[in-house]
Amino acid sequence: MRLTRTADPAVLPVAVADVKAYLRILHADEDETIELMIGAAVDYLDGPTGILGRPIISQTWEVALAEWPTADLPLPLSPVSSAAVSYDDAEGVDQALSSDAWDVSPLASLGTNAARPVFAFRSDTERPVLADTPFPVRISLTGGAADADAVLQGVKTLVIMLAGYWFESKPTGSPSLADLPPAICAMMARYRVPL
């Protein structure tokens, strides 16, 4: 399995002004640094490779497979709002697999305890013959809030707290959960999607 983000989020979930209010900063001298800390916090938390294991703002990921799944396949992105499946046929031509042939469920809400979605073929679905290429099957998954206003308030608060903490503490090494305040770790645990 290969996992690749094919469409990045269009915006950040919080604004510089949100972090400045949290830090009680009234001047604009640190705006660029705060924006960098927001970006770093989102990178740390966001997507299936982030600490939360969930997309924060709408983004698209591609799961590439070497063959058709023979059983239900848990997907690495949750929640998922839409999905599409394509494949390289025996002649190597890119084809879309009809949505009548498969399901991705649940197509979940942005709630706290989003279930891990699963890809499954519908019963009696004939799997098309695939090209002899490394990753002929591609499942495209879109998930996350439509925009910053739709992000869960707790996730926004977590981004603000983490960006603020990094701004104030100026860490010198790679981020480590052991170095974070308990309140931030508790928020991460609440919004993390279980594997």
C-alpha positions as CSV (number, residue, x, y, z in Angstrom):
1,M,0.0,0.0,0.0
2,R,1.2,3.5,-0.9
3,L,-0.4,6.6,0.7
4,T,0.0,10.0,-1.0
5,R,-1.8,13.3,-0.4
6,T,-3.0,14.5,-3.8
7,A,-4.9,17.7,-2.8
8,D,-3.7,19.8,0.2
9,P,-6.0,21.8,2.5
10,A,-6.8,25.2,1.0
11,V,-6.6,27.1,4.4
12,L,-5.3,26.7,7.9
13,P,-7.8,25.8,10.6
14,V,-7.0,28.8,12.8
15,A,-5.8,32.4,12.1
16,V,-2.8,34.2,13.4
17,A,-5.2,36.4,15.4
18,D,-6.5,33.4,17.3
19,V,-3.1,32.4,18.5
20,K,-2.2,36.0,19.3
21,A,-5.3,36.3,21.5
22,Y,-4.4,33.0,23.3
23,L,-0.9,34.3,23.9
24,R,-2.1,37.9,24.7
25,I,0.1,39.4,22.0
26,L,-1.1,42.9,20.9
27,H,1.6,43.8,18.3
28,A,2.3,42.5,14.8
29,D,6.0,41.9,15.3
30,E,5.6,38.1,15.7
31,D,2.9,37.5,13.1
32,E,5.2,35.6,10.7
33,T,6.6,33.4,13.4
34,I,3.1,32.7,14.8
35,E,2.0,31.7,11.3
36,L,4.9,29.3,11.0
37,M,4.0,27.8,14.4
38,I,0.4,27.3,13.2
39,G,1.7,25.5,10.1
40,A,4.0,23.3,12.1
41,A,1.2,22.5,14.6
42,V,-1.1,21.5,11.7
43,D,1.6,19.4,10.1
44,Y,2.2,17.6,13.4
45,L,-1.5,16.9,13.9
46,D,-3.1,16.6,10.4
47,G,-3.9,13.7,8.1
48,P,-3.3,10.0,8.5
49,T,0.4,10.5,9.1
50,G,-0.2,13.1,11.8
51,I,-0.7,12.6,15.5
52,L,-4.5,12.9,15.2
53,G,-4.7,10.4,12.3
54,R,-7.5,12.5,10.8
55,P,-7.8,15.3,8.2
56,I,-8.5,18.6,9.7
57,I,-9.4,20.7,6.6
58,S,-10.7,19.1,3.4
59,Q,-7.9,17.2,1.6
60,T,-7.6,14.3,-0.7
61,W,-5.4,11.2,-0.3
62,E,-4.7,8.3,-2.7
63,V,-4.3,4.8,-1.4
64,A,-2.5,2.8,-4.1
65,L,-2.6,-1.0,-4.0
66,A,-0.7,-3.7,-5.8
67,E,-3.9,-5.8,-6.3
68,W,-7.6,-5.8,-5.5
69,P,-8.3,-6.4,-1.8
70,T,-9.6,-9.9,-1.1
71,A,-11.3,-8.9,2.1
72,D,-12.6,-5.7,3.7
73,L,-9.8,-3.1,3.7
74,P,-9.6,-0.6,6.7
75,L,-8.6,2.7,5.2
76,P,-6.0,5.1,6.7
77,L,-8.1,8.3,6.5
78,S,-11.0,9.0,8.8
79,P,-13.5,10.5,8.6
80,V,-14.0,10.2,4.8
81,S,-16.6,12.4,3.1
82,S,-16.2,11.0,-0.4
83,A,-14.3,8.2,-2.3
84,A,-13.6,7.1,-5.8
85,V,-11.8,4.0,-7.2
86,S,-9.8,3.8,-10.4
87,Y,-7.5,1.1,-11.8
88,D,-5.2,0.3,-14.7
89,D,-6.9,-2.4,-16.8
90,A,-5.1,-5.3,-18.5
91,E,-4.0,-3.0,-21.3
92,G,-2.7,-0.4,-18.8
93,V,-5.6,2.1,-19.5
94,D,-6.8,4.1,-16.5
95,Q,-10.4,3.2,-15.7
96,A,-12.9,4.3,-13.1
97,L,-14.5,1.5,-11.1
98,S,-18.3,2.0,-10.9
99,S,-19.5,3.0,-7.5
100,D,-22.1,0.2,-7.8
101,A,-19.2,-2.3,-7.3
102,W,-18.0,-1.1,-3.9
103,D,-18.7,0.7,-0.7
104,V,-16.6,2.9,1.6
105,S,-18.4,3.1,5.0
106,P,-19.0,4.8,7.1
107,L,-18.8,8.1,5.2
108,A,-18.5,9.8,8.5
109,S,-19.2,13.1,10.2
110,L,-16.4,15.1,11.7
111,G,-17.3,13.9,15.2
112,T,-14.9,13.1,18.0
113,N,-15.1,9.3,17.7
114,A,-15.1,8.8,14.0
115,A,-15.0,5.1,13.0
116,R,-12.2,4.0,10.7
117,P,-13.8,3.6,7.2
118,V,-13.6,0.3,5.4
119,F,-13.5,-0.4,1.6
120,A,-15.4,-3.4,0.5
121,F,-16.6,-4.9,-2.7
122,R,-20.4,-5.4,-3.0
123,S,-21.4,-9.1,-3.2
124,D,-21.0,-10.8,-6.5
125,T,-18.8,-8.0,-7.9
126,E,-16.4,-9.2,-10.5
127,R,-13.0,-7.6,-10.1
128,P,-11.5,-6.4,-13.4
129,V,-8.2,-7.8,-14.6
130,L,-5.4,-5.4,-13.6
131,A,-2.3,-4.3,-15.5
132,D,1.0,-5.8,-14.5
133,T,2.2,-2.5,-12.8
134,P,3.4,-1.8,-9.3
135,F,0.2,0.0,-8.1
136,P,-2.7,-0.5,-10.5
137,V,-5.5,0.1,-8.0
138,R,-6.1,3.6,-6.6
139,I,-8.7,4.6,-4.0
140,S,-9.1,8.4,-3.7
141,L,-10.4,9.6,-0.4
142,T,-11.5,13.1,0.6
143,G,-12.1,14.1,4.2
144,G,-11.9,16.9,6.6
145,A,-14.0,20.0,7.3
146,A,-15.1,22.0,4.3
147,D,-13.4,25.2,5.7
148,A,-12.0,26.6,8.9
149,D,-15.4,27.5,10.2
150,A,-16.5,23.9,10.1
151,V,-13.5,22.5,12.0
152,L,-14.4,21.0,15.4
153,Q,-13.9,23.7,18.1
154,G,-11.8,21.3,20.2
155,V,-9.4,20.6,17.2
156,K,-9.1,24.4,16.6
157,T,-8.3,24.9,20.3
158,L,-5.7,22.1,20.1
159,V,-4.0,23.8,17.1
160,I,-4.0,27.1,19.0
161,M,-2.6,25.6,22.2
162,L,0.1,23.7,20.4
163,A,1.2,26.6,18.2
164,G,1.2,28.9,21.3
165,Y,3.2,26.4,23.3
166,W,5.8,26.1,20.5
167,F,6.0,29.8,20.1
168,E,6.6,30.4,23.8
169,S,9.0,27.4,24.4
170,K,11.0,27.7,21.2
171,P,11.8,23.9,21.0
172,T,15.2,23.1,19.6
173,G,14.7,19.4,18.6
174,S,12.1,17.2,17.0
175,P,8.6,17.4,18.7
176,S,8.1,14.8,21.3
177,L,4.8,13.9,23.1
178,A,6.8,13.5,26.3
179,D,7.8,17.2,26.1
180,L,4.2,18.5,25.7
181,P,2.0,19.8,28.5
182,P,-0.5,17.3,29.8
183,A,-3.5,19.5,28.7
184,I,-2.3,19.4,25.0
185,C,-1.7,15.6,25.3
186,A,-5.2,15.1,26.7
187,M,-6.7,17.1,23.8
188,M,-4.7,15.0,21.3
189,A,-6.1,11.8,22.9
190,R,-9.6,13.1,22.7
191,Y,-9.5,13.8,19.0
192,R,-7.2,11.1,17.8
193,V,-8.8,8.6,15.5
194,P,-8.1,5.0,16.7
195,L,-6.3,2.7,14.4
